[in-house]
Amino acid sequence: MATLTNEQIEAKKQQLKQLAVEAEKLKNELIEAGAWPLDEDDLDKVDGGFPRTSPVLPPL
């Protein structure tokens, strides 16, 4: 397991928050375009058809 400094941890938390904002903007654009929610069959094709095994992160 990698050891991070407090500064690195805070930088990663900030980066995660920024990415969450960007993801929300992308989702809103898809909603406006009528392309949300995404079709599960399409998602299976994108990720190779494997079931999701990683947990969903809680909101920040």
C-alpha positions in Angstrom: 0.0 0.0 0.0 1.4 3.4 -1.0 2.0 5.9 1.8 0.9 9.5 1.0 1.8 12.7 2.7 -1.0 14.8 4.1 -0.4 17.3 1.2 -0.8 14.5 -1.4 -3.9 13.3 0.3 -5.5 16.7 0.2 -4.4 17.2 -3.4 -6.1 13.9 -4.3 -9.2 14.8 -2.4 -9.4 18.1 -4.3 -8.8 16.3 -7.6 -11.6 13.9 -6.8 -14.0 16.7 -6.1 -13.1 18.4 -9.4 -13.6 15.1 -11.3 -17.0 14.7 -9.5 -18.0 18.2 -10.7 -16.9 17.4 -14.2 -18.8 14.1 -14.2 -22.0 15.8 -13.0 -21.7 18.4 -15.8 -21.3 15.5 -18.4 -24.3 13.7 -16.9 -26.4 16.9 -17.2 -25.3 17.4 -20.8 -26.4 13.8 -21.5 -29.8 14.4 -19.7 -30.3 17.5 -21.8 -29.5 15.5 -25.0 -32.0 12.8 -24.0 -29.2 10.2 -23.7 -29.5 9.6 -19.9 -29.9 7.2 -18.2 -27.4 5.1 -20.2 -28.6 1.8 -21.6 -27.2 -1.1 -19.5 -26.5 -3.1 -22.7 -24.4 -0.3 -24.1 -22.5 0.0 -20.8 -21.8 -3.8 -20.9 -20.2 -3.4 -24.3 -18.0 -0.5 -23.2 -16.5 -2.2 -20.2 -16.2 -5.6 -22.0 -19.4 -7.1 -20.5 -17.9 -7.8 -17.1 -20.1 -7.1 -14.1 -19.1 -4.1 -12.0 -17.1 -5.4 -9.0 -15.8 -2.1 -7.6 -17.8 -0.3 -5.0 -19.5 3.0 -5.8 -17.9 5.9 -4.0 -20.1 7.9 -1.6 -20.8 11.6 -2.5 -18.2 14.0 -1.4 
